[in-house]
């Protein structure tokens, strides 16, 4: 009898790790550039996602790294506080994730309305697309989300009048075309990830034709890894930075755990332990913060590529981190050849995929309230900012849930003789108080009333007080006093 091998699926995991590595390189670099930080910091976050988060338990097959979904909020943080403070923000967000994971809060993220999460991704996608269209043309984008969108016609006019902008726009447009058409090519060709192929082709065309387009600036790993100093920690004294920290932690956690749920549907292996996955993400972000790198989250593009490539264990994602480290250490000069409009094209394509067109259509047909929450959340992110937009979406979801949970029905039975029989059923909350009082006050004032509350599951203080006041007013008209029969089965009494 042969002893069991320590890594029984090494071959499958090794091949899958190469695929994930090839998918991750252009995305790591593109997200970093779009976030306003050196390209190498995106690779650092990808390396930590493989070598730190990849080793930890939680979700065995999902892959972590810098994500397009965090690009907008990272850019806002860098603009407001500077690259030096980014490490402190990411560090504190990671510690907050660790605290949530160890306290068992991770599993509760599954209770967040899917419409809010999809609205968040939709809003992020719209801002990414608008902002990267400027980058594709080599132009500077406005600072606000709404400014990016409203300024597009003027930017297009500027680009049409500049040969350099047209050349840059051609590279970006060509990159998007390759990404869209790549899925239609024969399967053997598609073994090369589309994003990698698009970047390589754009680089070759740019170099071959000598096009005047901007390329990635390279500083080297040792030049960009800067642990936060005392000045950066001093920024924690301001309340504004804490709002950004909370936003990082909540948005990264929600995206990671929803990604884990999606990845679980793609394979038959062990299911995700949400609290352990939260701890893994927190540990990764803590290390990223200490290195001054970008925040990380689980990335569905890399994770689905990992599963599709045949990965069986966490070894595939750890190995992908090794390949990223070797690439960043041995071939950093290769990054300097990549045209910036090619990376912009990749992010425009990624942003487009964040917009849930099919889900929105399905929600509108079956659950219009959820569709409204999705649209309002996305619009708020574009009009205001990421953190407040998500809070608006969550608030709207809570109001909708409370409204739907407070269904109440008043049925009046008139037997001709004797008092009117009125039956209240459902949940009597302050949200439905106007409806309850309108119905009761429409009853004849010259008839006695028996109000049966046995069908109520909940009666809050506001409704109880209002019912007692109505009963006193009705009794004061000279008829028999209102009789309240039976007690509410639950809630406030």
N, C-alpha and C positions, 0 to 999 in steps of 0.2 A: 504494500500500500504506500503510495507516494504522499509525502507531507503536503499540505495545502500551500500554495504560493502566496506570498505576501501581497502581491499585486496581480490577481488572477486576470484582470482585464487591461493589462498594461498596453497591449497593442492597440485596442480600440481607443483607450484614453489618450495615447500618444498621438494618434492620427487626428483625433478630435481637437486636441490642444493646438495643433498646427493650424487647423481651420479657424479656430477662435482667435488665435494670434493674428492671422492675416486679416480677419474682420476688424480686430480691435485697433490695429495700428492707425489706419486713417481716421477712425472715429475718435480715438484719444487725442490725436493731433488737432483734428478739426474742432472738437469741443473746447480745447484749451485756447486756440486762437480766437474762437468766437466769444470766449469768456473774458478776453482781454489780458491773458497771462501768457508767459512763454510756452511754446509748444511742448517742451520737455516735461512740464508739470503735468500735462495730460498723461504722458507715459508713466510718470512716477505714480500717479493714482491708479493706473491700470496694473502696474507692478504690485502695488500694495493690495489691490483687489484680488490678485492671484495668490501672492505669497502669504498674506496675512488672513484676509477673509476666506480665501480658498481653503485654508487648512482647518477652519473652525466648523463645527456642526451647525446645522440649521436646514438649509436647502442644498442637497448634495450636488445638483447639476446646474444651478443658475450661476452666472458669471457676473462679477461686479467690476465697476470701473467708472470713469467719468461719463456722465449721461447728458444727452441733448436736453432732457427734461429739466436739468438744473442750470442750463446755460444762462437763461435770462436772469435768474436771481443771483448767480455768481457775478455776472457782469455788473448788475446793479450794486452789489456789495463792493466789488473792486473799484467802481466809479466813486462810491460814497466814502469808503474807508481806506482804499489803497491795497496793493498786493501784499504789503507787509502785515496788515491786519487780517488778511484772509486766513492765514494759518491759525490764528487764535479763534476765529469764528468757527472754522471746521473742527478744531480741537474741542471746543465747548459743545458743539453740536454732537460730536461723537460721544462725549461723556454723558450728555443728556440721553442719547440713544442707549448707552450701556445701562443707565439708571432705569429707563423704561423697560428694557429687556429683563433685567434682574428682578424688577418689581412685578413682572407678569403682565405688563400693559401691551406687549406686542400682539397678542391674540386679539385684543380689542380693536386694532386697526382694521380688522375685517368688518367691523360694524360701520365704518365710514361709507356714506352713500357712494355707490359706484358712479352715479351721475356727477357728483362733485369731483371725483378723481378724473373722470373722462372730460369734464369741463375744464379742469386744471390743465390736462394735457392738451386740450384743444386750444386754450388760450396761449399756452407756451408755444405750441406749433405755429400759431398765427404770428406771434412776435418773432419767433426764429425765422420764419419765411420772409417776413417783411425786412428784418434787419440784415439777413444774409443776401438779399437781392441787392442791397447797396454794396456789400462786400464783393459780390460777384462782378460788379461794375467798377470796383476799385474806388468807391466813393465812401465818404464818412456818413454813417447813419445818425439820425436824430436820437436823442437820449430816451424819449418816452415811447411806449408802445403805440399810442395813437398817432404820435408824430411820425413814427416810421411808416405807418400805413398811409396817412394823408400826404406824406411827402413823396410817395412813389412816382406820381405823374411828373413832378418837377425833376426828380432824379433821372427818369427815363429821358426827358428832354436834354438834360445835361450830358448824359451818356451818348446820345445820338450825335452830339456835336464834338465829341472827343475821340480820336482814333485809338488812344490808349485805353479808354473806357470800353470802346467797342471790342477791342481785342480781348480784354479781360472778361467782358460779358460773354463773348463767344466761347471761351474756355469753360466758364461756369455752366452755360447752357449745354455745351457738349457733354460735360460731366453728368448732368441730370439725364440727358438723353441715353447715355450708356447705362446708367442705373435702371432706367425704365425698361430699356430693351434687353437688358442682360438676362432677365428671367425667361425670355422667349427663345434664347439660344439653345442648342443641343445640350443635353445633360453633361456630357464629358467636359464641355467648355465651362459650364457653370460650377465645376469643382473649384475654380478660382473665384473667391468672393467678388461680387460686383463692385463694392466700394474700392477694393484694392485695384481691380482692373481699371476702373474709371480714373483713379489717381495716377496710375502708371501711364495710361494713354494720354492724359492731360499733360503730364510732365514731359513725355516724349514729344508731343506736338509743340509744346511751348519751347522746348530746347531746339527741336529740329527747325522750326520756323523763325526762331529768334524773336518771339513775341515780347513786347514790352509790358510784362505783367509782373506784379509783386510776388515774391516767394517767401517761404517761412524763414524767419530769423532764428538762428541756432546759437545757443549759448553753452550747451553742454550740461550734463547732469549736475556736476559739481558747481557750476555757475548759477543754477536756478534753485537748487535745494537750499533754502534759507530758513532754519528754525526761527520761530517768532521770538523777537527780543522783548526787552522790558517796555519799550515804547508801544509795541503792539498790544501788550497786556493792559497798558494804561487805558486803552480804548474801551475796556470793559466797564469803565466808570460811567460811560454814557448810556442812557436808556435805549437809544436808537439801535445800537449794535445788538442788544439782546433780542429785539424783534427779529433781526436777521438770523440770529442763532436759532431761535425757536422755529422760524420758517424753514431753515436748512434741515433741522432735525425732523420736523413733522413731514415735510414734503419728501425728503429722501426716504424716510421710513415707510410712508404710504406707498410710494412708487416701488420700493423693494418688495414689500409684502404682497402687493397686488401682482407684481411680476412673479413672485414665488407661486401664487395661486395659479397663474397662467402656465408656468412651467410644469407644475404638478399634473396638469391636464395633458401634457405632451409625452409623459413616460409612465411606466408601471413600477418604478422603483420606490424607495422610501418617501413618505410624504414629508412636507416641511414642518418643522417645529418652529412656530412663529416667534416665540420668545428667544430661542437660541439664535434664530436668524437675525433678530434685532440686535442681540449681543454681538454677533459676528460683524454686522454692519457698523455698529458703534465702535468696535475695536479697530476696524479698518479706517474709519474717519478720524479716530483719535491719532493713529499713526500718521495719516495724511496731514493732519493739523500740525503735528510735531515737525514734519518735513516741509511745511509751508506749501503743500500741494492743493489740488482741487478736491472738493468733496466727492464722495463716491455713492453710488447706489447700484442695486442690481439692474442690469440692462437686458431687456427682453430680446433685443436683436442678437447680442452675443450668446445669451442663454439658449435661445431657440436654435442657433447655429450649432451650439455645443451638443444639444440633444439630437439634432438631425444628423450630425456627423458621427453618431454612434457612441458617445461618451457613456460610461457606465458608473464611474465613481468620481469623487472630488479630485482625483489625480489629474484629470484633464484641465481643470481650471488652475491648479497649482502650476502645472507645466506651462500653461499659456503665460503665466506671470514670469516664469524663467525665461521664455523666449523674448518677452518684452524687455526684460532686464539686459539680456545679451545684445539685443538690437540697439537699445539706447546707449549701451556702453561701447559697442564696436562700430556702429554705423550711424552716428549722429549727423554726420555731414550729408547723409542721404536726405534728411529732412529739408535741408536748405534748397533742394532742387524742386520741391513741391510747390506748384502755383497756389497762391491763396484763393483765387476764384474757384479752383477745383474743390478745395475744402468747403467753400461756401456752397457749391452745388450739392455736395454730400449732405450738408446740414439742411438745405432747402428740401431735399428729398426726405430726410429724417423728420423734419417738421411737418411735412405733408402727411406722413404716416401717423403722426400723433393726433391728427384730426379725425374723430370717430364718425365718419359719414354714415356708415351702415347702422351703427348703434343709434345715432340720432334719428334716422328715419324710422327704425323700429320703435324707439321710445315715443315718437310723435304719433305713431299709429295706435300704440297700446297704452302708453302712460305719459300723457302730455305734460303732467306736472313735473315728472322727472326730466323731460326734454327741456322744459323751461329752466329748471335748475342748472342743467348742463350749459345752456346758452348764456344765462345770466352770469355764471361763474366765469366762462370764457371771456365774455364782454367786460366783466369787472377787472380781470387780469390785464386786458389790453388797455382799458381806460385808466385804471388806477395803478396797481402793481400786483406782484405775485402774492404776497402775504395777505394783503387786505382782500384781494379777489377771492382767495380760498376761504377766508373767514366769512365773506358775504355768502358764498355758496353753502358753507356749513350751516350758517344761520338760517338760510332759506330752507335747507333740507330739514332742519329741526322744526321750523314753523309748519312745514307741510306735514311732517309726521304727526305733530301734535294736533293739527287740524283734522287729519284723517282718523286719528285715534279717538276723537271726541264726537263720534257719531251719536246722535240722540233722536228719538222718535216719540212724539206725543200722539196717542190714540184716544179719542173721546167716544164713549159709548152712551147713547141716550136711549134708555128703555121706556121713555114716555112718562113714567111716574117715578117719583123719587129723585134723588140727586143724580147729577151727571157723573159718570164713571170715567176718570182720566188716568191713563196709564203712561208713565214715563219709562222708556227702556233705553239702554245704551250707557254712555259715559257723559255725565253732566259736568262739564268744565266751563270756565269763564269764557272760552272761545265760542261756545255755543249759547251763551247766556242771552244775547239779544233774541235769538230764534225761540228759545224757551219762553221768555217773557211775552213776546209777541203772540205766541200761540195761546198762552194762558189768559192774557188780557183780552183776547178776542172771544172768550167764553161769555155766555149771557150773565149779566150781573145779578139777575133776579132768580137764579137757580143755585141751590146748594151743590157743592162739588166734593167728591171723594177722590183724592189724588193718591194713586197707588205707586209707590216707589220701589216695589220689590224687583222690578226689571232693571234697576240701575246697578252697574258694576262699580261705578265710582261717582261720588258726589263731593266736589270740592267746596271749600269754605265759601267762596263767592256765590256759588249756586245755592247752597243751603241758606245763606242769609237772604238772597233774593227771593227764594221760594217762601221763606217765612214772612217776608215783607208783603209779598203778593197775597198770601193767605190772610194776613191781618187786614189788608185793604179790601179784599173781597168780602170778608166777614163783616166789615164795618158798613156794608151797604144795606144791612137789615135782614139778610137771609141767614140760614143756618151757617155756623162756622165751618170753614173748610176742614175736612178730616183727612189727615195724612195717614195712610195705612201701610204697614210693613216697613221694614228697615232696609236701607241699601246694603247690598251684599259685600261691598268692599269699599275701600277708599276712605275719605274723610267723612265722619258722621257727626 
